[in-house]
Amino acid sequence: MIRTMPLTKNLTLDQINHLIDTGHVFVAPLGMNRTAYIVINHKPFMVVVTDVSINGIQLSGSWYNWDELEKMGGVFESEFEALKAVAGGA
């Protein structure tokens, strides 16, 4: 059985290129089981990233699609980034 596993330095460049060419590599904007901040009604709220997919992200158990989050104000790695976005600096 093939399992999901993180990329490591043990993979060769050819293996990585093959994964990219076959659509197996994606860049996740946030790490799993890490805190993040979402902006709701111009206020940042701390959440935990519980899952990430191509179409959306699960934050503290609730799924959001990327467009929905962008309309709400965004999702950020730090509270400072969220506050900066609320203040209009992002």
Residue pairs with C-beta under 8 A, 6 or more apart in sequence:
7 16
7 19
7 25
11 19
16 25
19 25
26 54
28 52
29 52
29 57
29 75
30 36
30 49
30 52
30 57
30 75
30 77
31 49
32 49
32 50
32 51
32 52
33 48
33 49
33 50
34 48
34 49
34 77
35 46
35 47
35 48
35 49
36 46
36 47
36 48
36 49
36 59
36 75
36 76
36 77
37 44
37 45
37 46
37 47
37 75
37 76
37 77
37 78
37 79
37 81
37 82
38 44
38 45
38 47
38 59
38 64
38 69
38 72
38 73
38 74
38 75
38 76
38 82
39 45
39 72
39 73
39 74
39 75
39 76
39 82
39 85
39 86
40 72
40 73
42 73
42 86
43 86
44 76
44 79
44 82
44 83
44 86
46 79
47 59
47 60
48 59
48 60
49 57
49 58
49 59
50 58
50 59
50 60
50 61
51 57
51 58
51 63
52 58
55 65
55 66
56 63
56 64
56 65
56 66
56 68
56 69
57 63
57 64
57 66
57 69
57 75
58 64
59 75
64 72
64 75
69 75
73 85
73 86
74 82
74 85
74 90
76 82
76 85
81 90
84 90
